[in-house]
Amino acid sequence: MERKVKIATIGGGSSYTPELMEGFIKRYEELPIKEIWLVDVAEGQEKLRIVSEMSQRMWDASPYDVKIYATLDREEALRDADFVTTQFRVGQLDARVKDERIPAYYGMLGQETNGAGGMFKAFRTIPVILSIVEDMKRLCPDAWLINFANPSGMVTEAVVRYGKWEKVIGLCNVPVMAMMTEPEMLGETKEDLIYKFAGLNHFHWHKVADSHGNDRTNELIDRLYAENNGLPKNIFDVPFFKEQLQQMQMIPCGYHRYYYREEEMLNHALEEYQTIGTRAEQVKKTEAELFELYQDPELDHKPEQLQQRGGAYYSDAACETIASIYANKETQIVVSTKNDGAVPDLPADCVVEVTAYVGAQGARNVAFGSLPPAERGWLQVMKNMELLTIEAAVTGDYGTALQAFTINPLVRSGETAKRIMDELFVAHEAYLPQFKETIHRLKEEGIEVQDEIANNLTKTYQKQ
């Protein structure tokens, strides 16, 4: 008899959840789900209710009998789960607003997964993912953890390195977007092309060949300067220098703009900060509109407006990975997983983002080989910045956090960088218990958040 699947989704009240439901419905014949448990925290309870009701309507409109459960009890959701997906945001979007606005106040980049903001998102997220892993060890020891919580690569690394949990795969929609949009530029279908990705989450490169074995990367580089380049909605479109791509003979991911065109990306971010608001503030408006739509009792399908949220093809990554593990499909997917030699420029035991064949035993990496000198140097700096960030998130050590800030390429080291870090600690006090002593010391020293909007959000949290 066919075994029915139980899925638990941590962060179930996310606006992305309908995308996830659409992907599961599409794959039901190969992934027979019995029940999906959507879990959230008390401050997200209303969103959880809205999303769970819409999710049930989506399943009711399908031919399949699947039950949606909404709960604040994580243990109840995890018990005997076959797959656990994580898409939570500690502190919700208000925390991201602070991540972006506080660095911007001082003229530096604050971004969800890059620079100072990305490191603080990791500080908040990693202790929570490790507590989820401890619950899984008791309640669903055979389950697979499929992580989408950002920064996805660092979160996945923490699960492997500190959680000692091997059955984990980290995912991102950025590689999927490249593989969905690029084939048309070459006059091919996705099935007729061979992709190889290597690097870190939001910091990878890729090459592409056709089914005859011909390398098409340089041709694609030419096309990228003439057509839609498939960027996510949340990345400002400033073109790479063509000569740089021709020299490396690889395609950088969209997030490389923050490193290869830092000046332009920073200027754009500061302009938005001073006018329409940071990306997080824009997303809050989009999300409010989405939840208005989700409350429509007639809506039983994913609305088009969800594409504007920046999560296009999210379900193609998450749901296909789960279906591939369940049915041992050996599908080629780009994943964050233990290196095991796929990228020889990094240690074998660290997590990388690479092309892999995914089946019942998880990810089997496709070897990429060593990167050219410039890319190798970037990669090694970024990986060690990640390792320091993760260590600081686990230990709560201020000096380790300062080291991570100092080597992050998007943070100009010095007194201002330290001030940004100190203000971010104070701003996120409610979600950084591991830094309790540090934050107490900083507040005694008179550290306060200077940005008015971020400061108001901080004061609101302190009253709660």
C-alpha positions as a LaTeX table, in Angstrom:
\begin{tabular}{lrrr}
\hline
Residue & $x$ (\AA) & $y$ (\AA) & $z$ (\AA) \\
\hline
Met1 & 0.00 & 0.00 & 0.00 \\
Glu2 & 1.27 & 3.49 & $-0.91$ \\
Arg3 & 2.64 & 5.40 & 2.05 \\
Lys4 & 0.97 & 8.78 & 2.52 \\
Val5 & 3.24 & 11.71 & 3.33 \\
Lys6 & 3.10 & 14.18 & 6.22 \\
Ile7 & 4.74 & 17.55 & 5.66 \\
Ala8 & 5.41 & 20.20 & 8.30 \\
Thr9 & 6.14 & 23.75 & 7.16 \\
Ile10 & 7.77 & 26.06 & 9.71 \\
Gly11 & 6.83 & 29.61 & 8.84 \\
Gly12 & 3.54 & 28.43 & 7.38 \\
Gly13 & 1.98 & 31.90 & 7.58 \\
Ser14 & 4.35 & 33.16 & 4.89 \\
Ser15 & 2.93 & 34.83 & 1.79 \\
Tyr16 & 4.92 & 32.22 & $-0.18$ \\
Thr17 & 2.87 & 29.29 & 1.12 \\
Pro18 & 0.34 & 29.33 & $-1.78$ \\
Glu19 & 3.31 & 28.90 & $-4.14$ \\
Leu20 & 4.29 & 25.83 & $-2.13$ \\
Met21 & 0.74 & 24.44 & $-2.26$ \\
Glu22 & 0.62 & 24.90 & $-6.04$ \\
Gly23 & 3.82 & 22.89 & $-6.39$ \\
Phe24 & 2.54 & 20.05 & $-4.20$ \\
Ile25 & $-0.78$ & 19.90 & $-6.07$ \\
Lys26 & 1.08 & 19.71 & $-9.38$ \\
Arg27 & 3.17 & 16.78 & $-8.10$ \\
Tyr28 & 0.55 & 14.86 & $-6.11$ \\
Glu29 & 0.61 & 11.79 & $-8.37$ \\
Glu30 & 4.30 & 11.22 & $-7.54$ \\
Leu31 & 4.15 & 12.67 & $-4.01$ \\
Pro32 & 0.94 & 11.45 & $-2.32$ \\
Ile33 & 0.48 & 13.84 & 0.57 \\
Lys34 & $-1.94$ & 13.05 & 3.37 \\
Glu35 & $-1.59$ & 16.18 & 5.50 \\
Ile36 & 0.33 & 19.44 & 5.64 \\
Trp37 & 0.93 & 21.18 & 8.94 \\
Leu38 & 1.54 & 24.92 & 8.78 \\
Val39 & 3.34 & 26.22 & 11.86 \\
Asp40 & 3.99 & 29.78 & 12.95 \\
Val41 & 4.59 & 31.89 & 16.04 \\
Ala42 & 2.00 & 33.88 & 17.98 \\
Glu43 & 2.82 & 37.21 & 16.30 \\
Gly44 & 2.08 & 35.59 & 12.92 \\
Gln45 & $-1.15$ & 33.89 & 14.00 \\
Glu46 & $-3.52$ & 35.99 & 11.87 \\
Lys47 & $-1.44$ & 35.50 & 8.72 \\
Leu48 & $-1.30$ & 31.77 & 9.49 \\
Arg49 & $-5.08$ & 31.61 & 9.68 \\
Ile50 & $-5.52$ & 33.42 & 6.37 \\
Val51 & $-2.91$ & 31.36 & 4.54 \\
Ser52 & $-4.08$ & 28.02 & 5.94 \\
Glu53 & $-7.67$ & 28.69 & 4.89 \\
Met54 & $-6.56$ & 29.66 & 1.41 \\
Ser55 & $-4.31$ & 26.59 & 1.22 \\
Gln56 & $-7.24$ & 24.35 & 2.09 \\
Arg57 & $-9.32$ & 26.02 & $-0.64$ \\
Met58 & $-6.54$ & 25.30 & $-3.14$ \\
Trp59 & $-6.56$ & 21.61 & $-2.22$ \\
Asp60 & $-10.37$ & 21.46 & $-2.18$ \\
Ala61 & $-10.35$ & 22.82 & $-5.73$ \\
Ser62 & $-7.97$ & 20.02 & $-6.75$ \\
Pro63 & $-8.94$ & 16.34 & $-7.22$ \\
Tyr64 & $-6.99$ & 15.38 & $-4.08$ \\
Asp65 & $-8.04$ & 14.86 & $-0.47$ \\
Val66 & $-5.38$ & 16.63 & 1.56 \\
Lys67 & $-5.94$ & 18.15 & 4.98 \\
Ile68 & $-4.29$ & 21.43 & 6.06 \\
Tyr69 & $-3.60$ & 21.94 & 9.76 \\
Ala70 & $-2.62$ & 25.31 & 11.23 \\
Thr71 & $-0.93$ & 25.38 & 14.61 \\
Leu72 & 1.38 & 27.32 & 16.92 \\
Asp73 & 2.51 & 24.02 & 18.45 \\
Arg74 & 5.69 & 23.08 & 16.61 \\
Glu75 & 6.03 & 19.73 & 18.35 \\
Glu76 & 2.57 & 18.64 & 17.25 \\
Ala77 & 3.41 & 19.52 & 13.67 \\
Leu78 & 6.80 & 17.79 & 13.66 \\
Arg79 & 5.66 & 14.52 & 15.23 \\
Asp80 & 6.17 & 11.71 & 12.66 \\
Ala81 & 6.65 & 14.16 & 9.78 \\
Asp82 & 8.30 & 12.80 & 6.64 \\
Phe83 & 9.52 & 16.18 & 5.44 \\
Val84 & 10.04 & 19.45 & 7.28 \\
Thr85 & 10.27 & 22.64 & 5.22 \\
Thr86 & 11.52 & 25.87 & 6.76 \\
Gln87 & 10.66 & 29.33 & 5.37 \\
Phe88 & 10.45 & 31.41 & 8.52 \\
Arg89 & 11.64 & 34.97 & 9.13 \\
Val90 & 12.57 & 35.70 & 12.75 \\
Gly91 & 11.15 & 39.12 & 13.65 \\
Gln92 & 9.10 & 39.16 & 10.44 \\
Leu93 & 9.52 & 41.99 & 7.92 \\
Asp94 & 10.02 & 44.66 & 10.59 \\
Ala95 & 13.33 & 42.99 & 11.45 \\
Arg96 & 14.35 & 43.16 & 7.80 \\
Val97 & 13.46 & 46.87 & 7.73 \\
Lys98 & 15.96 & 47.43 & 10.53 \\
Asp99 & 18.58 & 45.28 & 8.77 \\
Glu100 & 18.30 & 47.55 & 5.75 \\
Arg101 & 17.74 & 50.99 & 7.25 \\
Ile102 & 20.38 & 51.01 & 10.00 \\
Pro103 & 23.36 & 50.39 & 7.66 \\
Ala104 & 21.83 & 52.75 & 5.07 \\
Tyr105 & 21.70 & 55.55 & 7.66 \\
Tyr106 & 25.50 & 55.35 & 7.72 \\
Gly107 & 25.85 & 55.02 & 3.93 \\
Met108 & 26.39 & 51.26 & 3.79 \\
Leu109 & 24.37 & 48.50 & 2.20 \\
Gly110 & 21.72 & 46.75 & 4.26 \\
Gln111 & 20.29 & 43.78 & 2.36 \\
Glu112 & 18.35 & 40.67 & 3.29 \\
Thr113 & 21.17 & 38.14 & 2.76 \\
Asn114 & 24.21 & 40.30 & 1.97 \\
Gly115 & 26.34 & 42.67 & 4.01 \\
Ala116 & 25.45 & 43.71 & 7.55 \\
Gly117 & 21.75 & 42.85 & 7.18 \\
Gly118 & 22.45 & 39.35 & 5.95 \\
Met119 & 24.74 & 38.62 & 8.89 \\
Phe120 & 22.15 & 39.79 & 11.41 \\
Lys121 & 19.48 & 37.73 & 9.72 \\
Ala122 & 21.80 & 34.76 & 10.26 \\
Phe123 & 22.32 & 35.71 & 13.92 \\
Arg124 & 18.54 & 35.62 & 14.46 \\
Thr125 & 17.78 & 32.56 & 12.33 \\
Ile126 & 20.51 & 30.05 & 13.19 \\
Pro127 & 19.59 & 29.49 & 16.87 \\
Val128 & 15.98 & 28.84 & 15.80 \\
Ile129 & 16.90 & 26.34 & 13.07 \\
Leu130 & 19.14 & 24.49 & 15.54 \\
Ser131 & 16.26 & 24.27 & 18.03 \\
Ile132 & 14.06 & 22.86 & 15.25 \\
Val133 & 16.72 & 20.24 & 14.53 \\
Glu134 & 16.77 & 19.22 & 18.20 \\
Asp135 & 12.98 & 18.78 & 18.08 \\
Met136 & 13.30 & 16.72 & 14.88 \\
Lys137 & 15.79 & 14.38 & 16.55 \\
Arg138 & 13.07 & 13.51 & 19.09 \\
Leu139 & 9.90 & 13.72 & 17.03 \\
Cys140 & 10.76 & 12.79 & 13.44 \\
Pro141 & 14.29 & 11.38 & 13.35 \\
Asp142 & 13.90 & 9.99 & 9.83 \\
Ala143 & 12.58 & 13.20 & 8.27 \\
Trp144 & 14.34 & 15.32 & 5.68 \\
Leu145 & 14.80 & 19.02 & 6.40 \\
Ile146 & 14.31 & 21.18 & 3.29 \\
Asn147 & 15.43 & 24.70 & 4.13 \\
Phe148 & 14.38 & 27.89 & 2.37 \\
Ala149 & 14.93 & 30.21 & 5.35 \\
Asn150 & 17.49 & 32.87 & 4.46 \\
Pro151 & 20.41 & 33.17 & 4.41 \\
Ser152 & 19.83 & 29.66 & 3.10 \\
Gly153 & 23.47 & 28.60 & 2.69 \\
Met154 & 24.51 & 29.72 & 6.17 \\
Val155 & 21.42 & 28.19 & 7.75 \\
Thr156 & 22.10 & 24.87 & 6.01 \\
Glu157 & 25.78 & 25.02 & 7.06 \\
Ala158 & 24.71 & 25.55 & 10.68 \\
Val159 & 22.40 & 22.51 & 10.53 \\
Val160 & 25.23 & 20.28 & 9.28 \\
Arg161 & 28.11 & 21.74 & 11.31 \\
Tyr162 & 26.45 & 22.48 & 14.66 \\
Gly163 & 23.15 & 20.58 & 14.46 \\
Lys164 & 24.93 & 17.40 & 13.30 \\
Trp165 & 21.96 & 16.70 & 11.02 \\
Glu166 & 22.92 & 15.22 & 7.65 \\
Lys167 & 19.45 & 14.86 & 6.11 \\
Val168 & 19.20 & 18.49 & 5.05 \\
Ile169 & 19.09 & 20.29 & 1.72 \\
Gly170 & 19.15 & 24.06 & 1.33 \\
Leu171 & 17.33 & 25.64 & $-1.60$ \\
Cys172 & 16.95 & 28.91 & $-3.45$ \\
Asn173 & 14.86 & 30.01 & $-6.41$ \\
Val174 & 17.68 & 32.01 & $-8.08$ \\
Pro175 & 19.26 & 29.06 & $-9.96$ \\
Val176 & 15.79 & 27.88 & $-11.01$ \\
Met177 & 15.04 & 31.31 & $-12.47$ \\
Ala178 & 18.24 & 31.17 & $-14.52$ \\
Met179 & 17.34 & 27.76 & $-15.90$ \\
Met180 & 13.78 & 28.88 & $-16.69$ \\
Thr181 & 14.69 & 32.11 & $-18.49$ \\
Glu182 & 18.01 & 31.41 & $-20.24$ \\
Pro183 & 17.17 & 28.51 & $-22.61$ \\
Glu184 & 14.90 & 30.71 & $-24.74$ \\
Met185 & 17.81 & 33.11 & $-25.30$ \\
Leu186 & 19.72 & 30.23 & $-26.87$ \\
Gly187 & 16.75 & 28.96 & $-28.87$ \\
Glu188 & 16.68 & 25.79 & $-26.76$ \\
Thr189 & 14.48 & 24.15 & $-24.15$ \\
Lys190 & 15.64 & 23.53 & $-20.58$ \\
Glu191 & 15.71 & 19.80 & $-21.31$ \\
Asp192 & 18.20 & 20.36 & $-24.15$ \\
Leu193 & 20.75 & 22.17 & $-22.00$ \\
Ile194 & 23.25 & 20.95 & $-19.41$ \\
Tyr195 & 23.79 & 23.30 & $-16.46$ \\
Lys196 & 26.61 & 23.23 & $-13.91$ \\
Phe197 & 26.46 & 25.53 & $-10.89$ \\
Ala198 & 29.08 & 26.07 & $-8.19$ \\
Gly199 & 29.65 & 28.49 & $-5.33$ \\
Leu200 & 27.59 & 29.53 & $-2.33$ \\
Asn201 & 23.97 & 30.49 & $-1.90$ \\
His202 & 23.46 & 33.92 & $-3.54$ \\
Phe203 & 27.12 & 33.73 & $-4.59$ \\
His204 & 27.39 & 31.13 & $-7.32$ \\
Trp205 & 28.43 & 30.95 & $-10.97$ \\
His206 & 27.25 & 28.63 & $-13.73$ \\
Lys207 & 28.15 & 27.27 & $-17.13$ \\
Val208 & 25.81 & 25.87 & $-19.77$ \\
Ala209 & 26.29 & 23.38 & $-22.61$ \\
Asp210 & 23.88 & 21.85 & $-25.11$ \\
Ser211 & 22.91 & 18.21 & $-25.54$ \\
His212 & 25.67 & 17.75 & $-28.12$ \\
Gly213 & 28.28 & 18.73 & $-25.55$ \\
Asn214 & 28.98 & 22.17 & $-27.00$ \\
Asp215 & 29.73 & 24.88 & $-24.43$ \\
Arg216 & 27.17 & 27.67 & $-24.94$ \\
Thr217 & 28.26 & 29.93 & $-22.06$ \\
Asn218 & 29.93 & 32.62 & $-24.18$ \\
Glu219 & 26.96 & 32.71 & $-26.54$ \\
Leu220 & 24.67 & 33.14 & $-23.54$ \\
Ile221 & 26.83 & 36.00 & $-22.26$ \\
Asp222 & 26.27 & 37.79 & $-25.57$ \\
Arg223 & 22.51 & 37.19 & $-25.33$ \\
Leu224 & 22.32 & 38.49 & $-21.77$ \\
Tyr225 & 23.15 & 41.95 & $-23.01$ \\
Ala226 & 20.33 & 41.93 & $-25.55$ \\
Glu227 & 17.43 & 40.32 & $-23.70$ \\
Asn228 & 15.68 & 39.88 & $-20.37$ \\
Asn229 & 18.26 & 38.48 & $-17.98$ \\
Gly230 & 15.89 & 36.66 & $-15.63$ \\
Leu231 & 16.70 & 38.63 & $-12.50$ \\
Pro232 & 14.56 & 38.13 & $-9.40$ \\
Lys233 & 12.22 & 41.05 & $-8.69$ \\
Asn234 & 14.24 & 42.04 & $-5.65$ \\
Ile235 & 17.54 & 42.81 & $-7.45$ \\
Phe236 & 18.18 & 46.17 & $-9.12$ \\
Asp237 & 19.19 & 45.57 & $-12.74$ \\
Val238 & 22.59 & 47.13 & $-13.34$ \\
Pro239 & 24.47 & 45.12 & $-15.98$ \\
Phe240 & 27.70 & 43.30 & $-15.26$ \\
Phe241 & 30.74 & 44.44 & $-17.25$ \\
Lys242 & 30.63 & 42.20 & $-20.30$ \\
Glu243 & 34.43 & 41.92 & $-20.53$ \\
Gln244 & 34.53 & 40.54 & $-16.99$ \\
Leu245 & 32.08 & 37.75 & $-17.82$ \\
Gln246 & 33.92 & 36.96 & $-21.04$ \\
Gln247 & 37.15 & 36.62 & $-19.07$ \\
Met248 & 35.69 & 34.28 & $-16.45$ \\
Gln249 & 33.58 & 32.39 & $-19.04$ \\
Met250 & 30.88 & 31.85 & $-16.45$ \\
Ile251 & 27.57 & 33.51 & $-15.57$ \\
Pro252 & 27.48 & 35.08 & $-12.09$ \\
Cys253 & 24.22 & 34.95 & $-10.17$ \\
Gly254 & 22.15 & 38.11 & $-9.88$ \\
Tyr255 & 23.35 & 38.80 & $-6.33$ \\
His256 & 26.92 & 39.19 & $-7.59$ \\
Arg257 & 25.87 & 42.71 & $-8.56$ \\
Tyr258 & 26.33 & 43.64 & $-4.92$ \\
Tyr259 & 30.01 & 42.71 & $-5.27$ \\
Tyr260 & 30.90 & 43.36 & $-8.94$ \\
Arg261 & 28.91 & 46.61 & $-9.14$ \\
Glu262 & 28.90 & 47.59 & $-5.46$ \\
Glu263 & 29.05 & 51.34 & $-6.14$ \\
Glu264 & 25.94 & 51.35 & $-8.33$ \\
Met265 & 23.99 & 48.95 & $-6.12$ \\
Leu266 & 24.79 & 50.97 & $-3.01$ \\
Asn267 & 23.79 & 54.25 & $-4.67$ \\
His268 & 20.49 & 52.72 & $-5.79$ \\
Ala269 & 19.80 & 51.32 & $-2.31$ \\
Leu270 & 20.55 & 54.68 & $-0.68$ \\
Glu271 & 18.31 & 56.48 & $-3.17$ \\
Glu272 & 15.41 & 54.16 & $-2.28$ \\
Tyr273 & 16.19 & 54.56 & 1.43 \\
Gln274 & 15.85 & 58.33 & 1.05 \\
Thr275 & 12.72 & 58.24 & $-1.14$ \\
Ile276 & 10.34 & 55.27 & $-1.52$ \\
Gly277 & 11.81 & 53.21 & 1.31 \\
Thr278 & 14.04 & 50.15 & 1.40 \\
Arg279 & 13.17 & 46.87 & $-0.29$ \\
Ala280 & 11.71 & 45.54 & 2.97 \\
Glu281 & 9.38 & 48.52 & 3.25 \\
Gln282 & 8.27 & 47.96 & $-0.36$ \\
Val283 & 7.73 & 44.25 & 0.30 \\
Lys284 & 5.57 & 45.06 & 3.35 \\
Lys285 & 3.17 & 46.90 & 1.03 \\
Thr286 & 3.17 & 44.04 & $-1.50$ \\
Glu287 & 2.58 & 41.52 & 1.26 \\
Ala288 & $-0.31$ & 43.51 & 2.72 \\
Glu289 & $-1.94$ & 43.48 & $-0.73$ \\
Leu290 & $-1.36$ & 39.73 & $-1.02$ \\
Phe291 & $-3.01$ & 39.01 & 2.31 \\
Glu292 & $-5.99$ & 41.13 & 1.26 \\
Leu293 & $-6.30$ & 38.87 & $-1.79$ \\
Tyr294 & $-5.82$ & 35.70 & 0.26 \\
Gln295 & $-8.83$ & 36.58 & 2.41 \\
Asp296 & $-11.16$ & 36.36 & $-0.58$ \\
Pro297 & $-13.24$ & 33.21 & 0.11 \\
Glu298 & $-13.50$ & 32.63 & $-3.65$ \\
Leu299 & $-9.74$ & 32.62 & $-4.25$ \\
Asp300 & $-8.53$ & 29.02 & $-4.63$ \\
His301 & $-5.35$ & 29.46 & $-6.70$ \\
Lys302 & $-2.05$ & 31.32 & $-6.46$ \\
Pro303 & $-2.55$ & 34.97 & $-7.54$ \\
Glu304 & $-0.30$ & 36.51 & $-10.18$ \\
Gln305 & 0.73 & 39.26 & $-7.76$ \\
Leu306 & 2.84 & 36.74 & $-5.84$ \\
Gln307 & 5.43 & 36.99 & $-8.62$ \\
Gln308 & 6.16 & 40.55 & $-7.47$ \\
Arg309 & 7.23 & 39.22 & $-4.08$ \\
Gly310 & 10.50 & 37.91 & $-5.56$ \\
Gly311 & 9.78 & 34.21 & $-5.03$ \\
Ala312 & 9.11 & 33.02 & $-8.57$ \\
Tyr313 & 9.67 & 29.25 & $-9.05$ \\
Tyr314 & 10.07 & 28.75 & $-5.29$ \\
Ser315 & 7.86 & 25.64 & $-5.42$ \\
Asp316 & 9.75 & 24.21 & $-8.37$ \\
Ala317 & 12.79 & 23.99 & $-6.14$ \\
Ala318 & 11.16 & 22.91 & $-2.86$ \\
Cys319 & 8.46 & 20.56 & $-4.14$ \\
Glu320 & 10.63 & 18.94 & $-6.79$ \\
Thr321 & 13.33 & 18.24 & $-4.21$ \\
Ile322 & 10.82 & 16.55 & $-1.88$ \\
Ala323 & 9.26 & 14.57 & $-4.74$ \\
Ser324 & 12.73 & 13.52 & $-5.93$ \\
Ile325 & 13.70 & 12.21 & $-2.50$ \\
Tyr326 & 10.36 & 10.45 & $-1.97$ \\
Ala327 & 10.29 & 8.76 & $-5.40$ \\
Asn328 & 14.08 & 8.41 & $-5.80$ \\
Lys329 & 13.83 & 10.36 & $-9.06$ \\
Glu330 & 17.52 & 11.39 & $-9.23$ \\
Thr331 & 16.46 & 14.80 & $-10.58$ \\
Gln332 & 19.15 & 17.38 & $-11.30$ \\
Ile333 & 18.61 & 20.28 & $-8.86$ \\
Val334 & 20.85 & 23.09 & $-7.59$ \\
Val335 & 21.15 & 22.66 & $-3.83$ \\
Ser336 & 23.10 & 23.77 & $-0.79$ \\
Thr337 & 24.72 & 20.65 & 0.58 \\
Lys338 & 28.02 & 19.34 & 1.93 \\
Asn339 & 30.81 & 19.97 & $-0.59$ \\
Asp340 & 32.45 & 16.51 & $-0.63$ \\
Gly341 & 34.96 & 17.66 & $-3.24$ \\
Ala342 & 32.58 & 19.17 & $-5.81$ \\
Val343 & 34.34 & 22.53 & $-5.40$ \\
Pro344 & 37.97 & 21.70 & $-4.53$ \\
Asp345 & 38.72 & 25.34 & $-3.64$ \\
Leu346 & 36.76 & 24.88 & $-0.40$ \\
Pro347 & 36.98 & 22.26 & 2.40 \\
Ala348 & 35.11 & 19.02 & 1.77 \\
Asp349 & 33.05 & 19.35 & 4.98 \\
Cys350 & 31.60 & 22.81 & 4.32 \\
Val351 & 28.30 & 23.56 & 2.59 \\
Val352 & 28.32 & 24.78 & $-1.02$ \\
Glu353 & 25.64 & 25.46 & $-3.62$ \\
Val354 & 26.10 & 23.09 & $-6.56$ \\
Thr355 & 24.28 & 21.08 & $-9.17$ \\
Ala356 & 23.36 & 17.67 & $-7.76$ \\
Tyr357 & 21.30 & 14.58 & $-8.52$ \\
Val358 & 18.65 & 14.31 & $-5.81$ \\
Gly359 & 17.18 & 10.95 & $-4.84$ \\
Ala360 & 16.31 & 8.82 & $-1.84$ \\
Gln361 & 19.75 & 9.29 & $-0.27$ \\
Gly362 & 19.72 & 13.04 & $-0.79$ \\
Ala363 & 22.07 & 15.03 & $-3.02$ \\
Arg364 & 24.90 & 13.53 & $-5.08$ \\
Asn365 & 26.98 & 16.48 & $-6.22$ \\
Val366 & 28.23 & 17.10 & $-9.74$ \\
Ala367 & 31.93 & 18.00 & $-9.60$ \\
Phe368 & 32.60 & 21.51 & $-10.92$ \\
Gly369 & 36.36 & 21.75 & $-10.46$ \\
Ser370 & 38.54 & 24.66 & $-9.36$ \\
Leu371 & 37.43 & 28.19 & $-10.14$ \\
Pro372 & 39.64 & 30.82 & $-11.83$ \\
Pro373 & 41.82 & 32.98 & $-9.49$ \\
Ala374 & 39.45 & 35.95 & $-9.08$ \\
Glu375 & 36.38 & 33.81 & $-8.40$ \\
Arg376 & 38.37 & 31.46 & $-6.15$ \\
Gly377 & 39.50 & 34.42 & $-4.05$ \\
Trp378 & 35.97 & 35.81 & $-3.72$ \\
Leu379 & 34.62 & 32.38 & $-2.83$ \\
Gln380 & 37.13 & 31.68 & $-0.09$ \\
Val381 & 36.62 & 35.08 & 1.53 \\
Met382 & 32.85 & 34.68 & 1.43 \\
Lys383 & 32.91 & 31.14 & 2.85 \\
Asn384 & 35.11 & 32.17 & 5.76 \\
Met385 & 32.88 & 35.18 & 6.40 \\
Glu386 & 29.94 & 32.74 & 6.54 \\
Leu387 & 31.78 & 30.42 & 8.94 \\
Leu388 & 32.56 & 33.32 & 11.28 \\
Thr389 & 28.96 & 34.55 & 11.11 \\
Ile390 & 27.64 & 31.09 & 11.96 \\
Glu391 & 30.10 & 30.69 & 14.83 \\
Ala392 & 29.04 & 34.06 & 16.24 \\
Ala393 & 25.36 & 33.12 & 15.90 \\
Val394 & 25.96 & 29.91 & 17.88 \\
Thr395 & 28.36 & 31.21 & 20.54 \\
Gly396 & 27.09 & 34.78 & 20.99 \\
Asp397 & 30.70 & 35.98 & 20.91 \\
Tyr398 & 31.03 & 39.70 & 20.10 \\
Gly399 & 34.61 & 39.45 & 18.85 \\
Thr400 & 33.69 & 36.72 & 16.38 \\
Ala401 & 30.81 & 38.83 & 15.07 \\
Leu402 & 33.21 & 41.76 & 14.64 \\
Gln403 & 35.60 & 39.52 & 12.71 \\
Ala404 & 32.76 & 38.52 & 10.37 \\
Phe405 & 31.88 & 42.18 & 9.83 \\
Thr406 & 35.53 & 43.05 & 9.17 \\
Ile407 & 36.02 & 40.55 & 6.34 \\
Asn408 & 32.61 & 40.98 & 4.70 \\
Pro409 & 33.34 & 42.73 & 1.37 \\
Leu410 & 30.18 & 44.87 & 1.65 \\
Val411 & 31.07 & 46.30 & 5.06 \\
Arg412 & 33.78 & 48.96 & 5.10 \\
Ser413 & 35.76 & 48.12 & 8.22 \\
Gly414 & 36.34 & 50.73 & 10.89 \\
Glu415 & 34.52 & 52.70 & 13.55 \\
Thr416 & 31.39 & 53.20 & 11.43 \\
Ala417 & 31.05 & 49.48 & 10.75 \\
Lys418 & 31.35 & 48.77 & 14.47 \\
Arg419 & 28.70 & 51.42 & 15.19 \\
Ile420 & 26.34 & 49.79 & 12.64 \\
Met421 & 26.88 & 46.40 & 14.25 \\
Asp422 & 26.29 & 47.78 & 17.75 \\
Glu423 & 23.04 & 49.50 & 16.71 \\
Leu424 & 21.82 & 46.33 & 15.00 \\
Phe425 & 22.48 & 44.38 & 18.20 \\
Val426 & 20.39 & 46.84 & 20.22 \\
Ala427 & 17.66 & 46.98 & 17.55 \\
His428 & 17.28 & 43.18 & 17.49 \\
Glu429 & 17.55 & 42.58 & 21.23 \\
Ala430 & 14.27 & 40.64 & 21.36 \\
Tyr431 & 15.61 & 38.01 & 18.92 \\
Leu432 & 19.25 & 37.70 & 20.00 \\
Pro433 & 19.24 & 36.00 & 23.42 \\
Gln434 & 22.72 & 34.57 & 22.79 \\
Phe435 & 24.08 & 38.15 & 22.76 \\
Lys436 & 22.23 & 39.24 & 25.92 \\
Glu437 & 25.33 & 40.31 & 27.84 \\
Thr438 & 26.75 & 42.18 & 24.84 \\
Ile439 & 23.50 & 44.06 & 24.25 \\
His440 & 23.24 & 44.98 & 27.96 \\
Arg441 & 26.78 & 46.41 & 27.80 \\
Leu442 & 26.07 & 48.34 & 24.60 \\
Lys443 & 22.92 & 49.91 & 26.05 \\
Glu444 & 24.82 & 50.92 & 29.19 \\
Glu445 & 27.36 & 52.59 & 26.88 \\
Gly446 & 24.51 & 54.62 & 25.38 \\
Ile447 & 24.21 & 52.89 & 22.00 \\
Glu448 & 20.88 & 53.80 & 20.42 \\
Val449 & 19.40 & 53.35 & 16.96 \\
Gln450 & 19.75 & 56.59 & 14.99 \\
Asp451 & 17.49 & 55.89 & 12.01 \\
Glu452 & 14.05 & 57.22 & 12.93 \\
Ile453 & 11.91 & 54.48 & 11.36 \\
Ala454 & 14.12 & 51.65 & 12.62 \\
Asn455 & 14.22 & 53.28 & 16.04 \\
Asn456 & 10.42 & 53.46 & 16.22 \\
Leu457 & 10.18 & 49.78 & 15.31 \\
Thr458 & 12.76 & 48.96 & 17.99 \\
Lys459 & 10.84 & 50.89 & 20.63 \\
Thr460 & 7.64 & 49.09 & 19.64 \\
Tyr461 & 9.34 & 45.73 & 20.24 \\
Gln462 & 10.73 & 46.83 & 23.59 \\
Lys463 & 7.21 & 47.71 & 24.78 \\
Gln464 & 5.83 & 44.29 & 23.91 \\
\hline
\end{tabular}
